[in-house]
Amino acid sequence: MTLLCIGFASWIEYLCVDHCFPEYDIWTQFVSADYTRALDLDALDSSHPIEVNVGHPSEVDEIFDAISYSKGASVIRMLHNYIGDEDFRKGMNAYLLKFQNKNAATEDLWECLEEASGKPIMGFPIIVVDEEQQGEDRIVKITQKKFCASGPQDDAGEGECSNWMVPISICSSEDPTCSKLKVLLDRPETSITVSGVRPDQWIKVNPGTVGFYRIQYSSSMLESLLPGIRDLSLQPVDRLGLQNDLFSLARAGMLSTVEVLKLMEAFVNEPNYTVWSDLSCNLGVLSCLLSHTDFHEEIQAFIRELFTPIGLKLGWDTKPGEGHLDALLRSLVLGKLGKAGHKPTLEEARRRFKDHVEGKQVLPADLRSPVYLTVLKHGDSATLETMLKLHKQADMQEEKNRIERVLGAISAPDLIQKVLTFALSEEVRPQDTVSVIGGVAGSSRQGRKAAWKFVKDNWEELYNRYQGGFLISRLVKLTVDGFAIDKMAAEVKSFFESHPAPSAERTVQQCCENILLNAAWLKRDADDIQQYLLQRKSPPSV
């Protein structure tokens, strides 16, 4: 079954928005929402190609995942950039004319694009990059190898080396938006000479983050790129891509997580919502991982320190001339600070929540989620009761959903159970139950354990509700994906062997793989992360 048409539809919706509203910076949002998500899922052993053979109807819903939508869209975006807009249009036109009123396969599209552009069409490796200065030229050594979330892959046992045809473009600090050089990497490694690059200038591979691959820079190259993040001379999409690549490489064990934390510190002047959103998401993953340790508070302190400058700059209230991305950023930052226990944010959230409940000053819609999240995370039974009352009184489903998504932030074990019971009550629409349970699982270590037990105890009812649909896969992923103990992977696998869910089979495999990856990551990096976070708190020695 070819799913490239789905990827094409996903890609072209962004293309249309960018054409009509260039000020939305929609391609940076694409990289955060689709490109990086596809890379993460495609790096698992349980990944699947864009084209999939379907052996049973229950498999259909499962393959409509981030690979089908997001990888398909990312590959189309890379091709469009590689062969150019004009040749891409010609190829698409030829394809549509040739196969009108007929069936077509993916190979037919590749063939039409090749004919129109005169360029070969290609693959997801990791591109390893190093450099050497020779006079006014920069010699760039590029190596490709297969990237897997479990770490570097040795091709020797396979009898042949993984080899993709990969479009490589390179820009420099002279003009970060324009490629100085474009080549097609069609061998395991090559050296490229980039002319006219002074020793004090940096270079970056994959400007615009259009090529569908991860990049691992040498330590010196990575160091040279940090000023481009601090002074914002790197494009937002490239600041995002650099951070996301580094985070994935750390998770795969190809570099220390400490290097990622050092990179994140360079985002002190970052103004872009989508860049902050992706960074926040990755910090959330790391925070979830470290909830299995006894130094979870140290990563919260790191989050508070990182987000405080942008929080102070944005403030709580809308300023004249702000756009929708500023409103999204304010909500994101205040929610992150509040959840991490930033005292001024917590105090102001409590004050505004009290005024809202008493009818003195109704909270703007943009501030409700961060305020609700903050007061619940640091709240008691009275806070939860007030929130449930607001849910019952809400006359708009949007407000009910907003409250349901944050209820799981409550910390006390007995209140967590109350939220889980509420999730299956008549107060919550069946399609929204998954969000409530997922909110509990994603908020704390205690919540994760409680949510998994709740799902097991109520499996028959939940499965009868959602069998055959995408919500059963979503329920499984949200509930168990955050575990980081080897035995939990075995427990999850065993449970679903005795409680089959055919439409979530691939999701179960992916979750078990992710749990093992999390466990390996924690064993590998926990001590170094703790040492780094503690060292940051210590006053410098005189």
Secondary structure, 3 states (H helix, E strand, C coil): CECHHHHHHHHHHHHHHHHHCHHHCHHHHHHHHHHHHHHHHHCCCCCCCCECCCCCCHHHHHCCCHHHHHHHHHHHHHHHHHHCHHHHHHHHHHHHHHCCCCCCCHHHHHHHHHHHHCCCCCCCEEEEEEEEEECCEEEEEEEEEECCCCCCCCHHHHCCCCCCCEEEEEEECCECCCCCEEEEECCCEEEEEEECCCCCCCEEECCCCCCCCEEEECHHHHHHHHHHHHCCCCCHHHHHHHHHHHHHHHHCCCCCHHHHHHHHHHHHHCCCHHHHHHHHHHHHHHHHHHCCCCCHHHHHHHHHHHHHHHHHHHCCCCCCCCCHHHHHHHHHHHHHHHHCCCHHHHHHHHHHHHHHHCCCCCCCHHHHHHHHHHHHHCCCHHHHHHHHHHHHHCCCHHHHHHHHHHHHHCCCHHHHHHHHHHHCCCCCCHHHHHHHHHHHHCCCHHHHHHHHHHHHHCHHHHHHHHCCCHHHHHHHHHHHCCCCCHHHHHHHHHHHHHCCCHHHHHHHHHHHHHHHHHHHHHHHHHHHHHHHHHHHHCCCCC
